[in-house]
Amino acid sequence: MKNFAGIADQYAGYDSASVLLQSIPYDGTSTWGKGADAGFRAFLEAAKNMELYDIETDLEAYKDGIHIVDAITESASPESMCDAVYQSTKTLLKAKKFLTFFGGEHSVSIGILKAFYETYPNLTVVHLDAHADLRESYLGSSCNHACALHDASKHTNLIQLGIRSMDVSEKKYLNLEQCYFAEDMYFNEAWIEQSLRQIKGPVYITIDLDVFDPSIMPATGTPEPGGLGWNTTINYLRQVFQHNTVIGFDIVELAPIPGLHAPEFLAAKLYYKLLSYKKKYHED
């Protein structure tokens, strides 16, 4: 297994690493653009070409150690995948390290979130996405990518940002007071302070890359116009880390486009930026 960003082995071993990174390259329920199962490979390749000094935080976060654990490759069914992810995450949580995950499609988050909210009953989930993902079931499965946040909506303090596409059936599961539609966010920055005030307890962040505008992130299965920009997104995420205890995150739905490297570089930069915020604001 390659080390993240080509870091030296001394920073990539399990015992010395403060951060664990797990790939879940599942793409079994995506309903339009395929390819998220290849996202992690493209992400790692892009990370090798990324500077490891972060200007904003004046830090080299990799020196806290980043260890890549074995990928979850269960794919017999959406349900078996979700259960495998859930069981694995329960085990990883016992390590008391900072857990990070890379999809795959967004259905991989279902088992992760269940393991986290069972461990942290007062969990807040900050969800950045173009889609609400609140369907109870889709195409015969509650483990479909369109259902990624349904279970979490019932068991966590869910805050959703960047939403600009949903089915009418999802409205009954939507908490309008804690859902920030992209159109409203664009014209009114009050969403930042308001959503930050709604966070309670430890925070898990789940990021579907289609939250970004397709002009900078076209490499997703279901791109939607009118998405967020880079600086708006990282400014918000910085404040989430600054004011709260973030205990893990995932990044999903990178479906690489051959010959177009900017989207996977964005994903790598985003991942490392979150680790930089963790190091800056969560140091003991």
C-alpha positions as CSV (number, residue, x, y, z in Angstrom):
1,M,0.0,0.0,0.0
2,K,1.3,3.4,-0.9
3,N,1.7,6.0,1.9
4,F,-0.5,9.0,1.8
5,A,1.2,11.8,-0.2
6,G,4.4,9.7,-0.4
7,I,5.3,10.5,3.2
8,A,8.2,8.7,4.8
9,D,7.5,5.3,6.5
10,Q,8.3,6.9,9.9
11,Y,5.1,9.0,9.5
12,A,2.9,6.2,8.0
13,G,3.1,3.4,10.6
14,Y,0.1,2.4,12.6
15,D,1.6,2.8,16.0
16,S,3.0,6.3,15.4
17,A,0.1,7.7,13.4
18,S,-2.6,9.9,15.0
19,V,-4.8,9.6,11.8
20,L,-6.2,6.5,10.2
21,L,-7.4,6.7,6.6
22,Q,-9.6,3.9,5.1
23,S,-10.8,3.5,1.6
24,I,-14.2,2.1,0.9
25,P,-14.3,1.9,-3.0
26,Y,-17.9,0.8,-3.3
27,D,-19.9,2.1,-6.3
28,G,-22.8,-0.4,-6.4
29,T,-25.8,1.8,-6.1
30,S,-24.8,4.9,-8.1
31,T,-27.5,5.7,-10.6
32,W,-25.9,7.9,-13.2
33,G,-22.1,8.5,-13.5
34,K,-20.0,5.5,-12.4
35,G,-16.4,5.6,-11.3
36,A,-16.3,6.4,-7.6
37,D,-14.7,3.1,-7.0
38,A,-11.6,4.5,-8.7
39,G,-11.6,7.7,-6.6
40,F,-9.1,6.6,-3.9
41,R,-6.4,5.6,-6.4
42,A,-6.7,9.0,-8.1
43,F,-6.8,10.8,-4.8
44,L,-3.5,9.1,-3.7
45,E,-1.8,9.9,-6.9
46,A,-2.8,13.6,-6.7
47,A,-1.7,13.7,-3.1
48,K,1.8,12.7,-4.1
49,N,2.0,15.9,-6.1
50,M,0.8,18.2,-3.2
51,E,3.0,20.4,-1.1
52,L,2.9,19.2,2.5
53,Y,3.4,22.6,4.1
54,D,0.1,24.4,4.6
55,I,0.5,28.1,4.2
56,E,-2.7,29.1,6.1
57,T,-2.0,27.1,9.3
58,D,1.8,27.3,9.0
59,L,1.9,23.5,9.7
60,E,3.0,20.2,8.3
61,A,0.1,18.0,9.5
62,Y,1.6,14.8,8.1
63,K,4.1,14.8,10.9
64,D,1.4,13.6,13.3
65,G,1.3,10.5,11.2
66,I,-1.2,9.2,8.6
67,H,-1.7,5.4,8.3
68,I,-3.7,3.8,5.6
69,V,-5.7,0.8,6.9
70,D,-6.9,-2.0,4.8
71,A,-9.7,-1.1,2.4
72,I,-13.2,-2.5,2.8
73,T,-14.0,-4.3,-0.4
74,E,-17.3,-6.1,0.5
75,S,-19.6,-5.6,-2.4
76,A,-22.0,-8.5,-2.5
77,S,-24.9,-6.2,-1.8
78,P,-25.5,-2.7,-0.5
79,E,-26.6,-4.2,2.9
80,S,-23.5,-6.4,3.2
81,M,-21.3,-3.4,2.4
82,C,-23.0,-1.2,5.0
83,D,-22.7,-3.9,7.6
84,A,-19.0,-4.5,6.8
85,V,-18.3,-0.7,7.1
86,Y,-20.3,-0.5,10.4
87,Q,-18.4,-3.4,12.0
88,S,-15.0,-2.1,10.8
89,T,-15.7,1.4,12.1
90,K,-16.8,0.1,15.5
91,T,-13.4,-1.7,15.7
92,L,-11.4,1.4,14.5
93,L,-13.1,3.6,17.0
94,K,-11.5,1.5,19.8
95,A,-8.1,2.6,18.6
96,K,-8.7,6.2,19.9
97,K,-7.2,7.7,16.7
98,F,-8.7,10.3,14.4
99,L,-10.7,8.4,11.8
100,T,-11.0,9.5,8.1
101,F,-12.6,7.7,5.2
102,F,-12.6,8.0,1.5
103,G,-15.3,6.7,-0.8
104,G,-16.7,5.3,-3.0
105,E,-20.2,6.6,-3.3
106,H,-22.1,8.2,-0.4
107,S,-23.8,5.0,0.8
108,V,-20.4,4.1,2.4
109,S,-21.2,6.7,5.1
110,I,-24.3,4.9,6.4
111,G,-22.3,2.3,8.4
112,I,-19.7,4.9,9.5
113,L,-22.3,7.2,10.9
114,K,-24.1,4.5,12.7
115,A,-20.9,3.4,14.5
116,F,-20.1,7.0,15.4
117,Y,-23.6,7.9,16.8
118,E,-23.7,4.7,18.8
119,T,-20.3,5.6,20.3
120,Y,-21.1,9.3,20.7
121,P,-24.9,9.6,21.5
122,N,-24.8,13.5,21.3
123,L,-23.2,13.5,17.9
124,T,-23.6,16.4,15.4
125,V,-23.2,15.4,11.7
126,V,-22.2,18.3,9.4
127,H,-23.3,17.2,5.9
128,L,-22.0,19.1,2.8
129,D,-23.7,17.9,-0.4
130,A,-25.7,18.9,-3.4
131,H,-28.3,16.3,-2.5
132,A,-30.4,15.9,0.6
133,D,-29.9,12.0,0.6
134,L,-32.8,11.6,3.0
135,R,-34.8,8.9,1.1
136,E,-35.9,6.1,3.4
137,S,-35.3,3.6,0.6
138,Y,-34.4,3.8,-3.1
139,L,-34.5,1.1,-5.7
140,G,-35.3,-1.5,-3.1
141,S,-32.6,-0.7,-0.6
142,S,-32.2,1.6,2.4
143,C,-28.4,1.4,1.8
144,N,-28.6,3.2,-1.5
145,H,-26.5,6.4,-2.0
146,A,-29.7,8.4,-2.1
147,C,-30.4,7.3,1.5
148,A,-27.0,8.2,2.9
149,L,-28.2,10.5,5.6
150,H,-31.7,9.1,6.4
151,D,-30.6,7.0,9.4
152,A,-28.4,9.8,10.7
153,S,-31.3,12.2,10.5
154,K,-33.2,10.1,13.1
155,H,-30.3,9.6,15.5
156,T,-28.0,12.7,15.3
157,N,-28.1,16.4,15.2
158,L,-27.9,16.7,11.5
159,I,-26.9,20.0,9.8
160,Q,-27.0,20.0,6.0
161,L,-25.3,22.6,3.7
162,G,-25.1,23.2,0.0
163,I,-28.3,21.3,-0.8
164,R,-29.8,22.1,-4.2
165,S,-31.5,18.8,-5.3
166,M,-34.0,16.5,-3.6
167,D,-37.1,14.4,-4.2
168,V,-40.4,15.6,-2.8
169,S,-40.6,12.4,-0.7
170,E,-37.6,13.7,1.3
171,K,-39.4,16.8,2.6
172,K,-40.9,15.0,5.5
173,Y,-37.5,14.0,6.8
174,L,-35.9,17.4,6.2
175,N,-35.2,19.8,9.2
176,L,-35.7,23.1,7.4
177,E,-34.2,25.0,10.3
178,Q,-30.9,23.1,9.9
179,C,-30.8,22.7,6.1
180,Y,-29.0,25.4,4.1
181,F,-29.9,25.5,0.5
182,A,-27.1,26.6,-1.9
183,E,-29.2,29.4,-3.4
184,D,-29.8,31.0,0.0
185,M,-26.2,30.6,1.1
186,Y,-25.0,32.4,-2.0
187,F,-27.0,35.6,-1.3
188,N,-26.8,35.6,2.5
189,E,-23.8,34.7,4.7
190,A,-25.9,34.6,7.9
191,W,-25.9,30.8,7.3
192,I,-22.4,30.5,8.7
193,E,-23.1,31.9,12.2
194,Q,-26.5,30.3,12.3
195,S,-25.3,26.8,11.5
196,L,-22.3,27.0,13.8
197,R,-24.6,27.9,16.7
198,Q,-26.6,24.7,15.9
199,I,-23.7,22.4,16.5
200,K,-23.8,20.6,19.8
201,G,-21.4,17.9,21.1
202,P,-18.7,16.2,19.0
203,V,-18.8,16.6,15.3
204,Y,-18.5,14.2,12.4
205,I,-18.2,15.8,8.9
206,T,-19.4,14.0,5.7
207,I,-18.5,15.7,2.4
208,D,-19.9,14.7,-0.9
209,L,-17.7,16.4,-3.4
210,D,-20.7,17.4,-5.5
211,V,-21.3,20.1,-2.9
212,F,-18.7,22.0,-5.0
213,D,-19.8,23.7,-8.1
214,P,-19.1,21.5,-11.1
215,S,-17.0,24.2,-12.6
216,I,-14.3,23.2,-10.1
217,M,-15.5,19.7,-9.3
218,P,-17.0,18.0,-12.4
219,A,-15.7,14.5,-11.4
220,T,-18.7,13.3,-9.5
221,G,-21.5,10.9,-10.4
222,T,-24.3,13.5,-10.2
223,P,-23.0,17.1,-10.6
224,E,-25.4,19.9,-9.9
225,P,-25.0,23.5,-11.0
226,G,-24.9,26.3,-8.4
227,G,-22.5,24.7,-5.9
228,L,-20.1,26.0,-3.4
229,G,-16.7,27.5,-4.1
230,W,-13.4,26.4,-2.6
231,N,-12.8,29.4,-0.3
232,T,-16.3,29.5,1.0
233,T,-16.2,25.8,1.9
234,I,-12.8,25.8,3.6
235,N,-13.6,29.0,5.5
236,Y,-16.7,27.3,6.9
237,L,-14.9,24.1,7.7
238,R,-12.1,26.0,9.4
239,Q,-14.6,27.5,11.8
240,V,-16.2,24.1,12.5
241,F,-12.8,22.8,13.6
242,Q,-12.0,26.1,15.4
243,H,-15.1,26.1,17.6
244,N,-15.9,22.4,18.0
245,T,-14.3,18.9,18.6
246,V,-14.3,17.2,15.2
247,I,-13.9,13.4,15.7
248,G,-13.8,12.2,12.1
249,F,-14.8,12.9,8.6
250,D,-15.3,11.3,5.2
251,I,-15.0,12.5,1.6
252,V,-17.0,10.6,-1.0
253,E,-18.1,10.6,-4.7
254,L,-14.9,11.3,-6.5
255,A,-15.3,9.7,-10.0
256,P,-12.1,10.6,-11.9
257,I,-12.3,11.9,-15.4
258,P,-9.3,10.6,-17.5
259,G,-6.8,13.3,-18.2
260,L,-8.4,15.9,-15.9
261,H,-6.4,16.0,-12.7
262,A,-7.8,19.2,-11.0
263,P,-10.7,17.5,-9.3
264,E,-8.7,14.7,-7.6
265,F,-6.1,17.4,-6.6
266,L,-9.0,19.4,-5.0
267,A,-10.0,16.2,-3.1
268,A,-6.4,15.7,-1.9
269,K,-6.0,19.3,-0.9
270,L,-9.4,19.3,0.9
271,Y,-8.4,16.1,2.9
272,Y,-5.1,17.6,3.9
273,K,-6.6,21.0,4.7
274,L,-8.9,19.3,7.2
275,L,-6.0,17.5,8.8
276,S,-4.2,20.9,9.1
277,Y,-7.2,22.3,10.9
278,K,-7.3,19.4,13.2
279,K,-3.6,19.8,14.1
280,K,-4.0,23.6,14.6
281,Y,-7.2,23.6,16.7
282,H,-7.1,20.2,18.4
283,E,-3.6,19.9,19.7
284,D,-3.5,18.8,23.3
